[in-house]
Amino acid sequence: MIKDNGLMPNSISSLALALLALSISACQPIGADKSDTGTQSWVCQSQELPFTYSACSIDAEALNSERYSLQLFWQPSGGSKPLLTFANLVNTLPKTQNLVFAMNAGMYNERYAPIGYTVIEGDEIRALNLNEGGGNFHLLPNGVMWWDKSGNVQITESNALAKQLNSGKAKPWYATQSGPMLVINGKIHPQFNPDSTSSKFRNGSGVCSDGSIQFVNSDEPVTFYQFASLFKDDLSCPNALFLDGGIASALYAPSIDKHDKKEMGVMIGVTETPEN
């Protein structure tokens, strides 16, 4: 027996359908349509499992178009000082470009200069760093996220990239080196301990089997093993790179109301040039 609540049966059905539609709508990722089929070129989402994190991704094919571009940003055109913040980056972009999302792109020194291999528009800012040392950057193997003029994005272990650079097989238009690698050819970094209790906020990127490039910022402290497992198991990224963590972890994603107001060195982001 249906309890009388003052609604006719047809009204109940209509209300239920409306609530279901709202529920489905609330779960949809926020992004931009690539075509009339509804396939999305990019998307930003906040997730709660296996831990709370925010992620933005872009379809690799979209980076071959004139509409979207993956770029590194450090100093404004003609300037000698770092941009430092997402707000400064947005303010210095050409009026024809929108910043879709961005995050810090790797580790930097006290002058906000990159400590690893950095290439911006074909200009080598910092040479490939193959030195041994302490800290996360030198938790070997580390790696480089790089892409050529066509927008073909790859994450390559640093020594392997050195060989490709020497042979001329790799010609980065943009490149950022950091460490450690999170996932290497489908396997989690061999030095990560599943039982580790060292948890920090972390951010990183991955080149994934579904043809997407993923950028992830944890919204709670996680271990290296947990963070790497997310890329390997949940996002299916055969290669992923740790960018930075702790107070340096930062994300700009206005579509999900994320705008960290931190100072940082090189930033990585996707810009969009809307069609006229």
N, C-alpha and C positions, 0 to 999 in steps of 0.2 A: 504493500500500500504506500502510495506517495503522499508524504505529508503536505497538507495544504499550506502553502506559503503566499498565497495571493497571486501566483503566476499561472497563467494558462499553460498547458503542455507545449504548445508551439513557442511560447515565450521562453520556456525553459530550454528548449532546443536551440533557439536563437542565441540565448545568453551563453550557453555552453560552447557553441561554435565560436562566438566572439571571444570568449576567454581563451579558448584553444589557439585562436589566431594570434592573440596578443602574446601568449606564451611562446609560440613558435617564432614570432617576430623578434622577441627579446633575446632569443638565443642565436640569432643570425649574426655572423661576423660583419664588421663594418669595413667596406672597401670600395673599390671602383670597378665598374663594369668594363671589360675589355671588348665585348661585342654584344650584339643583340641576343646572344644565347644566354647571357647572364653570367658567363665565366668571369671570375674576378681577377684583375691584374695584380691587385695587392689587397691585403687585409691586415687589420690589427685587432687583437683579441686579448682579453684577460681570462686566465684559466685558474682553476682551483686544485687540479690534480695533475701530477702526483704531489705537487706543492703549488703554492700560489705564484704565478708568474704572468708577465705581459709579453706578448710576442707579436711582431710584425713580419710579414713575409711578402715577397713579390715573385710573380711568375718569371722565370728566367727569360722566356720568350718576349716578355714586355720590355726587357732591357735592350732588345734589338730594334725597338721602335724609336721614333723621334719624340714620342710623348713622355717616356719615362727615362730617367738617367740615375745610375748609382754613382755617387761621387764621394770623394774625401775632401774635407774642408779643414784648413788650419789657419791661414792668414787671409785677410781680405785682399782682393786684387789691388796691387800697387802698395800694399801695406807691409809692415815688418813686424807687427805685434800679433800674437794669436787672437783669434776670435773669442775664445774662452767659453762663451755661453751659446745656448740654442737661440736665445733672443737676438744676440748680435748676428748670428748666422742668418736668421730670417730677415733681419733688417738690411743685410748686405746682398741678398739675392736679387737678380734682375727682376723687374716687375712682371716679366713674362713667365716666371717660374714660381711654383708653390712647393714648399717643403712638406712632403707627405709624412715622413717619419725620419728619425735620426737617433743615433746613440754615440757614446764615446767609442773611439775606434782603436784603442790600444793604450799601452803604458807610456808614460812621459816623465820627464825630469822636472826639477824645481822651476825651470823656465817654461814649462808646458811644451817643450820640444819632444818629439817622439824619440824613444830609445831603440826602436827597431826599424827595419827596412821600411822606407816610406817613399812612394812615388805618387806624385800628383800631376795629372795631365802630362805624363811622360817625363817629368822633371824629377830626378832622384834627390829627395830631401835628405835621406839618411841611408847609408849603405847597409847591405844585408849583414846582420849581426849574428855571427856563428860562434861567438865567445862562450866559454863556460863561466858560470858564476852562481850566485845565490838568488833566492827569490823566485817568484812564480814564472817570470819570463824565461829563466834558465832551467826550469823543470823540463828537461829534454825528454822527448822531442817537442820543440815548439814549431810554429808554422807561420805561413803567410797567406792572407786572403788577398787575391789579386784578380784583375780582369784586364782584358785588352780593349782596344778601341771599339770592338764589336759588342762589348758587354758580356763576354763569355767569362763567368765568374768561377774561380777555382780556389780551393784551399789546399795548399801544398806544404809538406814538411820542409823545413828550411834548407837542409842539406840537399834534398832532392831538387828544390828550386834553384839552388846554386849551380847545379849541374845543367839545368835547363837554360839558365841565364848565360852560362859560359858557352853552351853550344848554339845559342841563338834561337832555341825552340820556344823560349818564353820571352815575350815582349810586353811587360806590364805598362798599361796606361795609368792605372792606379794600383797601389799595393800598400798593405799595412801588415806589419809583423808583430806578433805577440806570442804569449805562451802561458801555459802549455797548450798543446793540441788537446782537445777533449776526446775526439773520435778520429781514429786513423784507419782508413780503409775498412770501415765497419767494426773496428775493435776499440774498446775503451782504452785510454792511455794506460800503459802497463804499470805505472807507478801509483795509480790511484788505489786507495784502500777502501773497500766496501764498508769497513767497520770504522772509518775515520769519524771523529766528532768535531773536526774543524769546519765550522759552518760560517759562511759569510754571504752577503749579497753578491751576486755575480751576473755578468752579462757576457754574451758570446754570439757567434754566428755559425751557421751551418749551410752546406750545399747538399740538398736533399734529393732523394730518389724520385719524388713526385714532380721534379722540375722546378721546385721553389728554392728561394734563398731565404733562410729564416734568421731573424734577429730576436734574441730572447734576453729579457731582463728579469731576474728573479725578484719577486716582491717579498721574499722572506729569506733568511740565511739558509744556505744549503751547502753540502759538501761538494767537492769536485766530482766524486763518484755519482752522486745524485744528479748533478747538473749534466754530466756527460751521458748518463743513462737516459735523460730526457731527450737529448738529441738523437741518440742511437735507437732507442726503443719506441718512443712516442712520436717523434718527428721524422724518423727514418732517414737520418742524415749520415751517410757513410763517412763524411769528413766534417769536423766541426772544430772551431777554434775559440779558446777563451780569450776575451778581449781585456777585461779588467774586473775589479771587484771592490768590495768595501765602499768607502766614501766616493770612489771614482765611478761607480756604476751609475749610469744615467740614461734616460730614455725621453725622447720627444715623440709623442703620438697623440696629436690633438683629437683624432677621431675616437679615442677612448679616454680622453681627458687626462693625459699624462704629459707633464712638462716639468722635468727636474731642473731646478735653478742652481746648478752646480757649475764650477769652473773646471775646464778640462783642456786637453791638448787637441789632437786631431779628432775630428768627428766624421762619422760615416752616415750618409743619408740618401734617401730617394727623393728626387725632385720630379715634378710634373709640369710639363708645358701644355696647358689646355689647348685643345683644338679651337680654332676661330669659328 
